[in-house]
Amino acid sequence: MRIFFIVLARDAVSVSNKALELEKMGYPYVIVCGERVDRPNVVFRQPVGKFDAMNFGLNFVPDDVDVIAFNDVDTEVHNFDSAIRLLREGDFSLVFVRVGVRAGPQLLFYGLLDALRRWVPIAASGELMLLKRDFVRNILPLRECKSEDSYLLFKVLEQGGKIAFCEDCYVETVRTAEAKQEEGYKRRTTGGIYQALSMAKPPFLVRLFYTLLPYVSVLLLLTGKSGYYWSRGIILGYVDYIRGDTTGVWKPNYRVDVD
């Protein structure tokens, strides 16, 4: 099984570290970067959304590749062999992995999300996704969407592909540090998920979940301050969508500060 990585990078900050990681892992790759970097296997693409960077990166995939791994540049991959084993032995079309954060409100958020998607594939994690190339061909080109990972997930489900959530393989990354920052993050991802739903037909349980989500999101208030901003971001993201926001990129009003 031949695997090729397409790495998505808005800027050059983590490009060198990611290139060294993949070279150590021994996998061929291309890094699509929004800044010009003088380094092998790094190509420049003006940032207009991850969906566009993914479409562009697919132009560099060799013909003999069986599996395409989409990976965010600001991640560190652990136990990758577990994801490959699952993809091969389980005859899955798409595998996404667990996201590990060391601190911040998303520790609790991923605990809640992972508990749900062990049962129903309501969302993927775009930090690292592995797709069989045959399914990628059927989906291309990716349509403009702020939640390209969910778009891919829903399209694979629509076409009858099998999905797996691999928890043994995980990526470490940095996310929001304060609860208030979660509002912008959830607003972008939620709006993008409703975009993706409008362009695909995933199973009934997935569609039912998102039909109910704006109403039941108030239950997140029970988790405290973080839940308040999660609920607010979800509702604002839904409102963005029903107001007609169909763009593939959204400039958030938060930033992640790392000590």
VOFI-377240 format. One line per field, with one value per residue (C-alpha): x negated, y negated, z; residue in three letters. Coordinates in nm, 2 decimals. Example, Ala and Ser with C-alpha at 12.3 -4.5 7.8 and 13.67 -1.06 7.14 Angstrom:
<sites>
east <- (-1.23 | -1.37)
north <- (0.45 | 0.11)
up <- (0.78 | 0.71)
r <- (ALA | SER)
</sites>
This chain:
<sites>
east <- (0.00 | -0.17 | -0.09 | -0.14 | -0.10 | 0.05 | -0.04 | 0.16 | -0.02 | 0.11 | -0.23 | -0.59 | -0.61 | -0.60 | -0.71 | -1.06 | -0.95 | -0.68 | -0.92 | -1.17 | -0.90 | -0.77 | -1.12 | -1.20 | -0.87 | -0.98 | -0.67 | -0.67 | -0.49 | -0.41 | -0.35 | -0.11 | -0.22 | -0.06 | -0.41 | -0.71 | -0.96 | -1.28 | -1.27 | -1.22 | -0.86 | -0.71 | -0.49 | -0.33 | 0.04 | 0.21 | 0.43 | 0.80 | 0.91 | 0.80 | 1.04 | 0.84 | 0.50 | 0.62 | 0.73 | 0.40 | 0.20 | 0.37 | 0.19 | -0.13 | -0.02 | -0.20 | 0.01 | -0.09 | 0.04 | 0.31 | 0.38 | 0.37 | 0.31 | 0.42 | 0.23 | 0.21 | -0.14 | -0.11 | -0.07 | -0.30 | -0.19 | -0.21 | -0.15 | -0.08 | -0.11 | 0.21 | 0.40 | 0.25 | 0.32 | 0.68 | 0.72 | 0.57 | 0.73 | 1.07 | 1.13 | 1.21 | 1.23 | 1.15 | 0.97 | 0.94 | 0.74 | 0.77 | 0.66 | 0.45 | 0.43 | 0.23 | 0.42 | 0.71 | 1.09 | 1.06 | 0.95 | 1.31 | 1.45 | 1.27 | 1.37 | 1.74 | 1.70 | 1.50 | 1.76 | 2.03 | 1.84 | 1.74 | 2.10 | 2.20 | 1.96 | 2.09 | 1.75 | 1.40 | 1.07 | 0.89 | 0.57 | 0.49 | 0.72 | 0.64 | 0.85 | 0.84 | 0.75 | 1.05 | 1.28 | 1.09 | 1.13 | 1.50 | 1.52 | 1.29 | 1.27 | 1.35 | 1.62 | 1.57 | 1.64 | 1.50 | 1.52 | 1.34 | 1.29 | 1.66 | 1.73 | 1.50 | 1.65 | 2.01 | 1.92 | 1.76 | 2.06 | 2.29 | 2.11 | 2.13 | 1.77 | 1.67 | 1.54 | 1.31 | 1.21 | 0.86 | 0.78 | 0.45 | 0.30 | 0.32 | 0.18 | 0.06 | 0.14 | 0.21 | 0.56 | 0.74 | 0.60 | 0.90 | 1.28 | 1.37 | 1.16 | 1.38 | 1.66 | 1.48 | 1.34 | 1.69 | 1.85 | 1.63 | 1.64 | 2.02 | 2.10 | 1.87 | 2.04 | 2.38 | 2.23 | 2.10 | 2.44 | 2.59 | 2.35 | 2.38 | 2.62 | 2.48 | 2.69 | 3.01 | 2.86 | 2.59 | 2.85 | 3.08 | 2.79 | 2.73 | 3.10 | 3.12 | 2.78 | 2.88 | 3.15 | 2.97 | 2.65 | 2.78 | 2.71 | 2.35 | 2.40 | 2.39 | 2.02 | 1.95 | 1.78 | 1.64 | 1.98 | 2.13 | 1.89 | 1.93 | 2.31 | 2.28 | 2.03 | 2.25 | 2.56 | 2.37 | 2.22 | 2.57 | 2.69 | 2.40 | 2.51 | 2.88 | 2.79 | 2.62 | 2.25 | 2.11 | 1.75 | 1.46 | 1.27 | 1.35 | 1.12 | 1.16 | 1.16 | 0.95 | 0.58 | 0.40 | 0.13 | -0.14 | -0.37)
north <- (0.00 | -0.32 | -0.63 | -1.00 | -1.29 | -1.62 | -1.87 | -2.19 | -2.50 | -2.86 | -2.99 | -2.87 | -2.85 | -2.47 | -2.37 | -2.26 | -2.05 | -1.88 | -1.80 | -1.65 | -1.44 | -1.30 | -1.23 | -1.04 | -0.84 | -0.76 | -0.88 | -1.09 | -1.42 | -1.76 | -2.07 | -2.32 | -2.65 | -3.00 | -3.15 | -3.09 | -2.85 | -2.75 | -2.38 | -2.06 | -1.92 | -2.26 | -2.44 | -2.78 | -2.84 | -3.17 | -3.09 | -3.09 | -2.80 | -2.45 | -2.30 | -2.49 | -2.38 | -2.02 | -2.04 | -2.19 | -1.93 | -1.65 | -1.75 | -1.63 | -1.28 | -1.01 | -0.77 | -0.46 | -0.60 | -0.40 | -0.61 | -0.99 | -1.13 | -1.49 | -1.64 | -1.98 | -2.12 | -2.22 | -1.86 | -1.58 | -1.23 | -0.93 | -0.56 | -0.61 | -0.23 | -0.18 | -0.39 | -0.21 | 0.13 | 0.03 | -0.10 | 0.22 | 0.49 | 0.33 | 0.24 | -0.11 | -0.40 | -0.68 | -0.68 | -0.98 | -0.98 | -1.12 | -1.47 | -1.52 | -1.86 | -1.90 | -2.20 | -2.43 | -2.39 | -2.15 | -1.88 | -1.85 | -1.92 | -1.63 | -1.41 | -1.48 | -1.47 | -1.14 | -0.98 | -1.06 | -0.97 | -0.63 | -0.55 | -0.79 | -0.95 | -1.30 | -1.47 | -1.39 | -1.55 | -1.71 | -1.72 | -1.37 | -1.19 | -0.89 | -0.82 | -0.55 | -0.71 | -0.55 | -0.75 | -1.07 | -1.04 | -1.01 | -1.33 | -1.56 | -1.85 | -1.94 | -2.21 | -2.53 | -2.47 | -2.59 | -2.23 | -2.03 | -1.74 | -1.69 | -1.74 | -1.45 | -1.24 | -1.30 | -1.24 | -0.90 | -0.80 | -0.91 | -0.68 | -0.38 | -0.39 | -0.26 | -0.50 | -0.44 | -0.65 | -0.54 | -0.63 | -0.44 | -0.68 | -1.04 | -1.39 | -1.64 | -2.00 | -2.33 | -2.47 | -2.75 | -2.85 | -3.02 | -2.94 | -3.27 | -3.17 | -2.87 | -3.08 | -3.18 | -2.83 | -2.66 | -2.93 | -2.85 | -2.47 | -2.46 | -2.69 | -2.47 | -2.15 | -2.29 | -2.39 | -2.03 | -1.88 | -2.09 | -1.94 | -1.57 | -1.31 | -1.13 | -0.87 | -0.97 | -0.97 | -1.22 | -1.45 | -1.42 | -1.51 | -1.84 | -1.91 | -1.90 | -2.05 | -2.43 | -2.34 | -2.10 | -2.29 | -2.49 | -2.17 | -2.25 | -2.53 | -2.26 | -2.22 | -2.58 | -2.87 | -2.67 | -2.53 | -2.88 | -2.97 | -2.64 | -2.69 | -3.04 | -2.95 | -2.67 | -2.89 | -3.17 | -2.92 | -2.79 | -3.15 | -3.23 | -2.94 | -3.01 | -3.37 | -3.24 | -3.22 | -2.97 | -3.09 | -2.85 | -3.06 | -3.26 | -3.49 | -3.42 | -3.69 | -3.49 | -3.38 | -3.11 | -3.23 | -2.97 | -3.04)
up <- (0.00 | -0.12 | 0.08 | -0.01 | 0.23 | 0.13 | 0.41 | 0.44 | 0.57 | 0.58 | 0.66 | 0.68 | 1.07 | 1.10 | 0.75 | 0.84 | 1.14 | 0.94 | 0.65 | 0.89 | 1.06 | 0.73 | 0.60 | 0.92 | 0.88 | 0.53 | 0.34 | 0.02 | 0.05 | -0.08 | 0.15 | 0.01 | 0.17 | 0.17 | 0.19 | -0.04 | 0.11 | -0.06 | 0.03 | -0.17 | -0.18 | -0.08 | -0.33 | -0.30 | -0.32 | -0.23 | 0.07 | -0.03 | 0.19 | 0.28 | 0.02 | -0.25 | -0.11 | -0.10 | -0.47 | -0.56 | -0.37 | -0.55 | -0.87 | -0.72 | -0.62 | -0.82 | -1.03 | -0.82 | -0.49 | -0.32 | -0.01 | 0.03 | 0.38 | 0.44 | 0.73 | 0.89 | 0.92 | 1.29 | 1.41 | 1.53 | 1.43 | 1.67 | 1.60 | 1.23 | 1.17 | 1.36 | 1.12 | 0.82 | 0.97 | 1.03 | 0.67 | 0.52 | 0.74 | 0.78 | 0.42 | 0.51 | 0.26 | 0.51 | 0.84 | 1.07 | 1.39 | 1.74 | 1.82 | 2.13 | 2.30 | 2.62 | 2.76 | 2.71 | 2.68 | 2.39 | 2.62 | 2.74 | 2.40 | 2.23 | 2.52 | 2.44 | 2.06 | 2.06 | 2.28 | 2.02 | 1.71 | 1.84 | 1.76 | 1.48 | 1.23 | 1.29 | 1.22 | 1.12 | 1.23 | 0.94 | 1.12 | 0.98 | 0.74 | 0.52 | 0.21 | -0.05 | -0.38 | -0.56 | -0.33 | -0.37 | -0.75 | -0.72 | -0.50 | -0.68 | -0.71 | -0.35 | -0.35 | -0.16 | 0.20 | 0.54 | 0.68 | 0.42 | 0.65 | 0.72 | 0.34 | 0.26 | 0.54 | 0.42 | 0.06 | 0.14 | 0.35 | 0.07 | -0.17 | 0.06 | 0.19 | 0.53 | 0.79 | 1.09 | 1.38 | 1.48 | 1.85 | 1.87 | 1.61 | 1.72 | 1.64 | 1.89 | 1.82 | 1.99 | 2.00 | 2.19 | 2.53 | 2.67 | 2.67 | 2.50 | 2.20 | 2.14 | 2.01 | 1.69 | 1.64 | 1.68 | 1.46 | 1.17 | 1.20 | 1.25 | 0.96 | 0.75 | 0.86 | 0.75 | 0.42 | 0.38 | 0.46 | 0.19 | -0.07 | 0.05 | 0.17 | 0.47 | 0.66 | 0.84 | 1.19 | 1.09 | 0.93 | 1.23 | 1.47 | 1.29 | 1.26 | 1.63 | 1.72 | 1.73 | 1.97 | 2.20 | 2.20 | 2.50 | 2.71 | 2.67 | 2.92 | 3.18 | 3.12 | 3.24 | 3.08 | 2.79 | 2.72 | 2.70 | 2.42 | 2.24 | 2.24 | 2.13 | 1.85 | 1.73 | 1.71 | 1.53 | 1.28 | 1.20 | 1.16 | 0.93 | 0.71 | 0.70 | 0.61 | 0.30 | 0.39 | 0.13 | 0.13 | 0.18 | 0.43 | 0.73 | 0.92 | 1.29 | 1.55 | 1.79 | 1.80 | 1.98 | 2.22 | 2.30 | 2.59)
r <- (MET | ARG | ILE | PHE | PHE | ILE | VAL | LEU | ALA | ARG | ASP | ALA | VAL | SER | VAL | SER | ASN | LYS | ALA | LEU | GLU | LEU | GLU | LYS | MET | GLY | TYR | PRO | TYR | VAL | ILE | VAL | CYS | GLY | GLU | ARG | VAL | ASP | ARG | PRO | ASN | VAL | VAL | PHE | ARG | GLN | PRO | VAL | GLY | LYS | PHE | ASP | ALA | MET | ASN | PHE | GLY | LEU | ASN | PHE | VAL | PRO | ASP | ASP | VAL | ASP | VAL | ILE | ALA | PHE | ASN | ASP | VAL | ASP | THR | GLU | VAL | HIS | ASN | PHE | ASP | SER | ALA | ILE | ARG | LEU | LEU | ARG | GLU | GLY | ASP | PHE | SER | LEU | VAL | PHE | VAL | ARG | VAL | GLY | VAL | ARG | ALA | GLY | PRO | GLN | LEU | LEU | PHE | TYR | GLY | LEU | LEU | ASP | ALA | LEU | ARG | ARG | TRP | VAL | PRO | ILE | ALA | ALA | SER | GLY | GLU | LEU | MET | LEU | LEU | LYS | ARG | ASP | PHE | VAL | ARG | ASN | ILE | LEU | PRO | LEU | ARG | GLU | CYS | LYS | SER | GLU | ASP | SER | TYR | LEU | LEU | PHE | LYS | VAL | LEU | GLU | GLN | GLY | GLY | LYS | ILE | ALA | PHE | CYS | GLU | ASP | CYS | TYR | VAL | GLU | THR | VAL | ARG | THR | ALA | GLU | ALA | LYS | GLN | GLU | GLU | GLY | TYR | LYS | ARG | ARG | THR | THR | GLY | GLY | ILE | TYR | GLN | ALA | LEU | SER | MET | ALA | LYS | PRO | PRO | PHE | LEU | VAL | ARG | LEU | PHE | TYR | THR | LEU | LEU | PRO | TYR | VAL | SER | VAL | LEU | LEU | LEU | LEU | THR | GLY | LYS | SER | GLY | TYR | TYR | TRP | SER | ARG | GLY | ILE | ILE | LEU | GLY | TYR | VAL | ASP | TYR | ILE | ARG | GLY | ASP | THR | THR | GLY | VAL | TRP | LYS | PRO | ASN | TYR | ARG | VAL | ASP | VAL | ASP)
</sites>
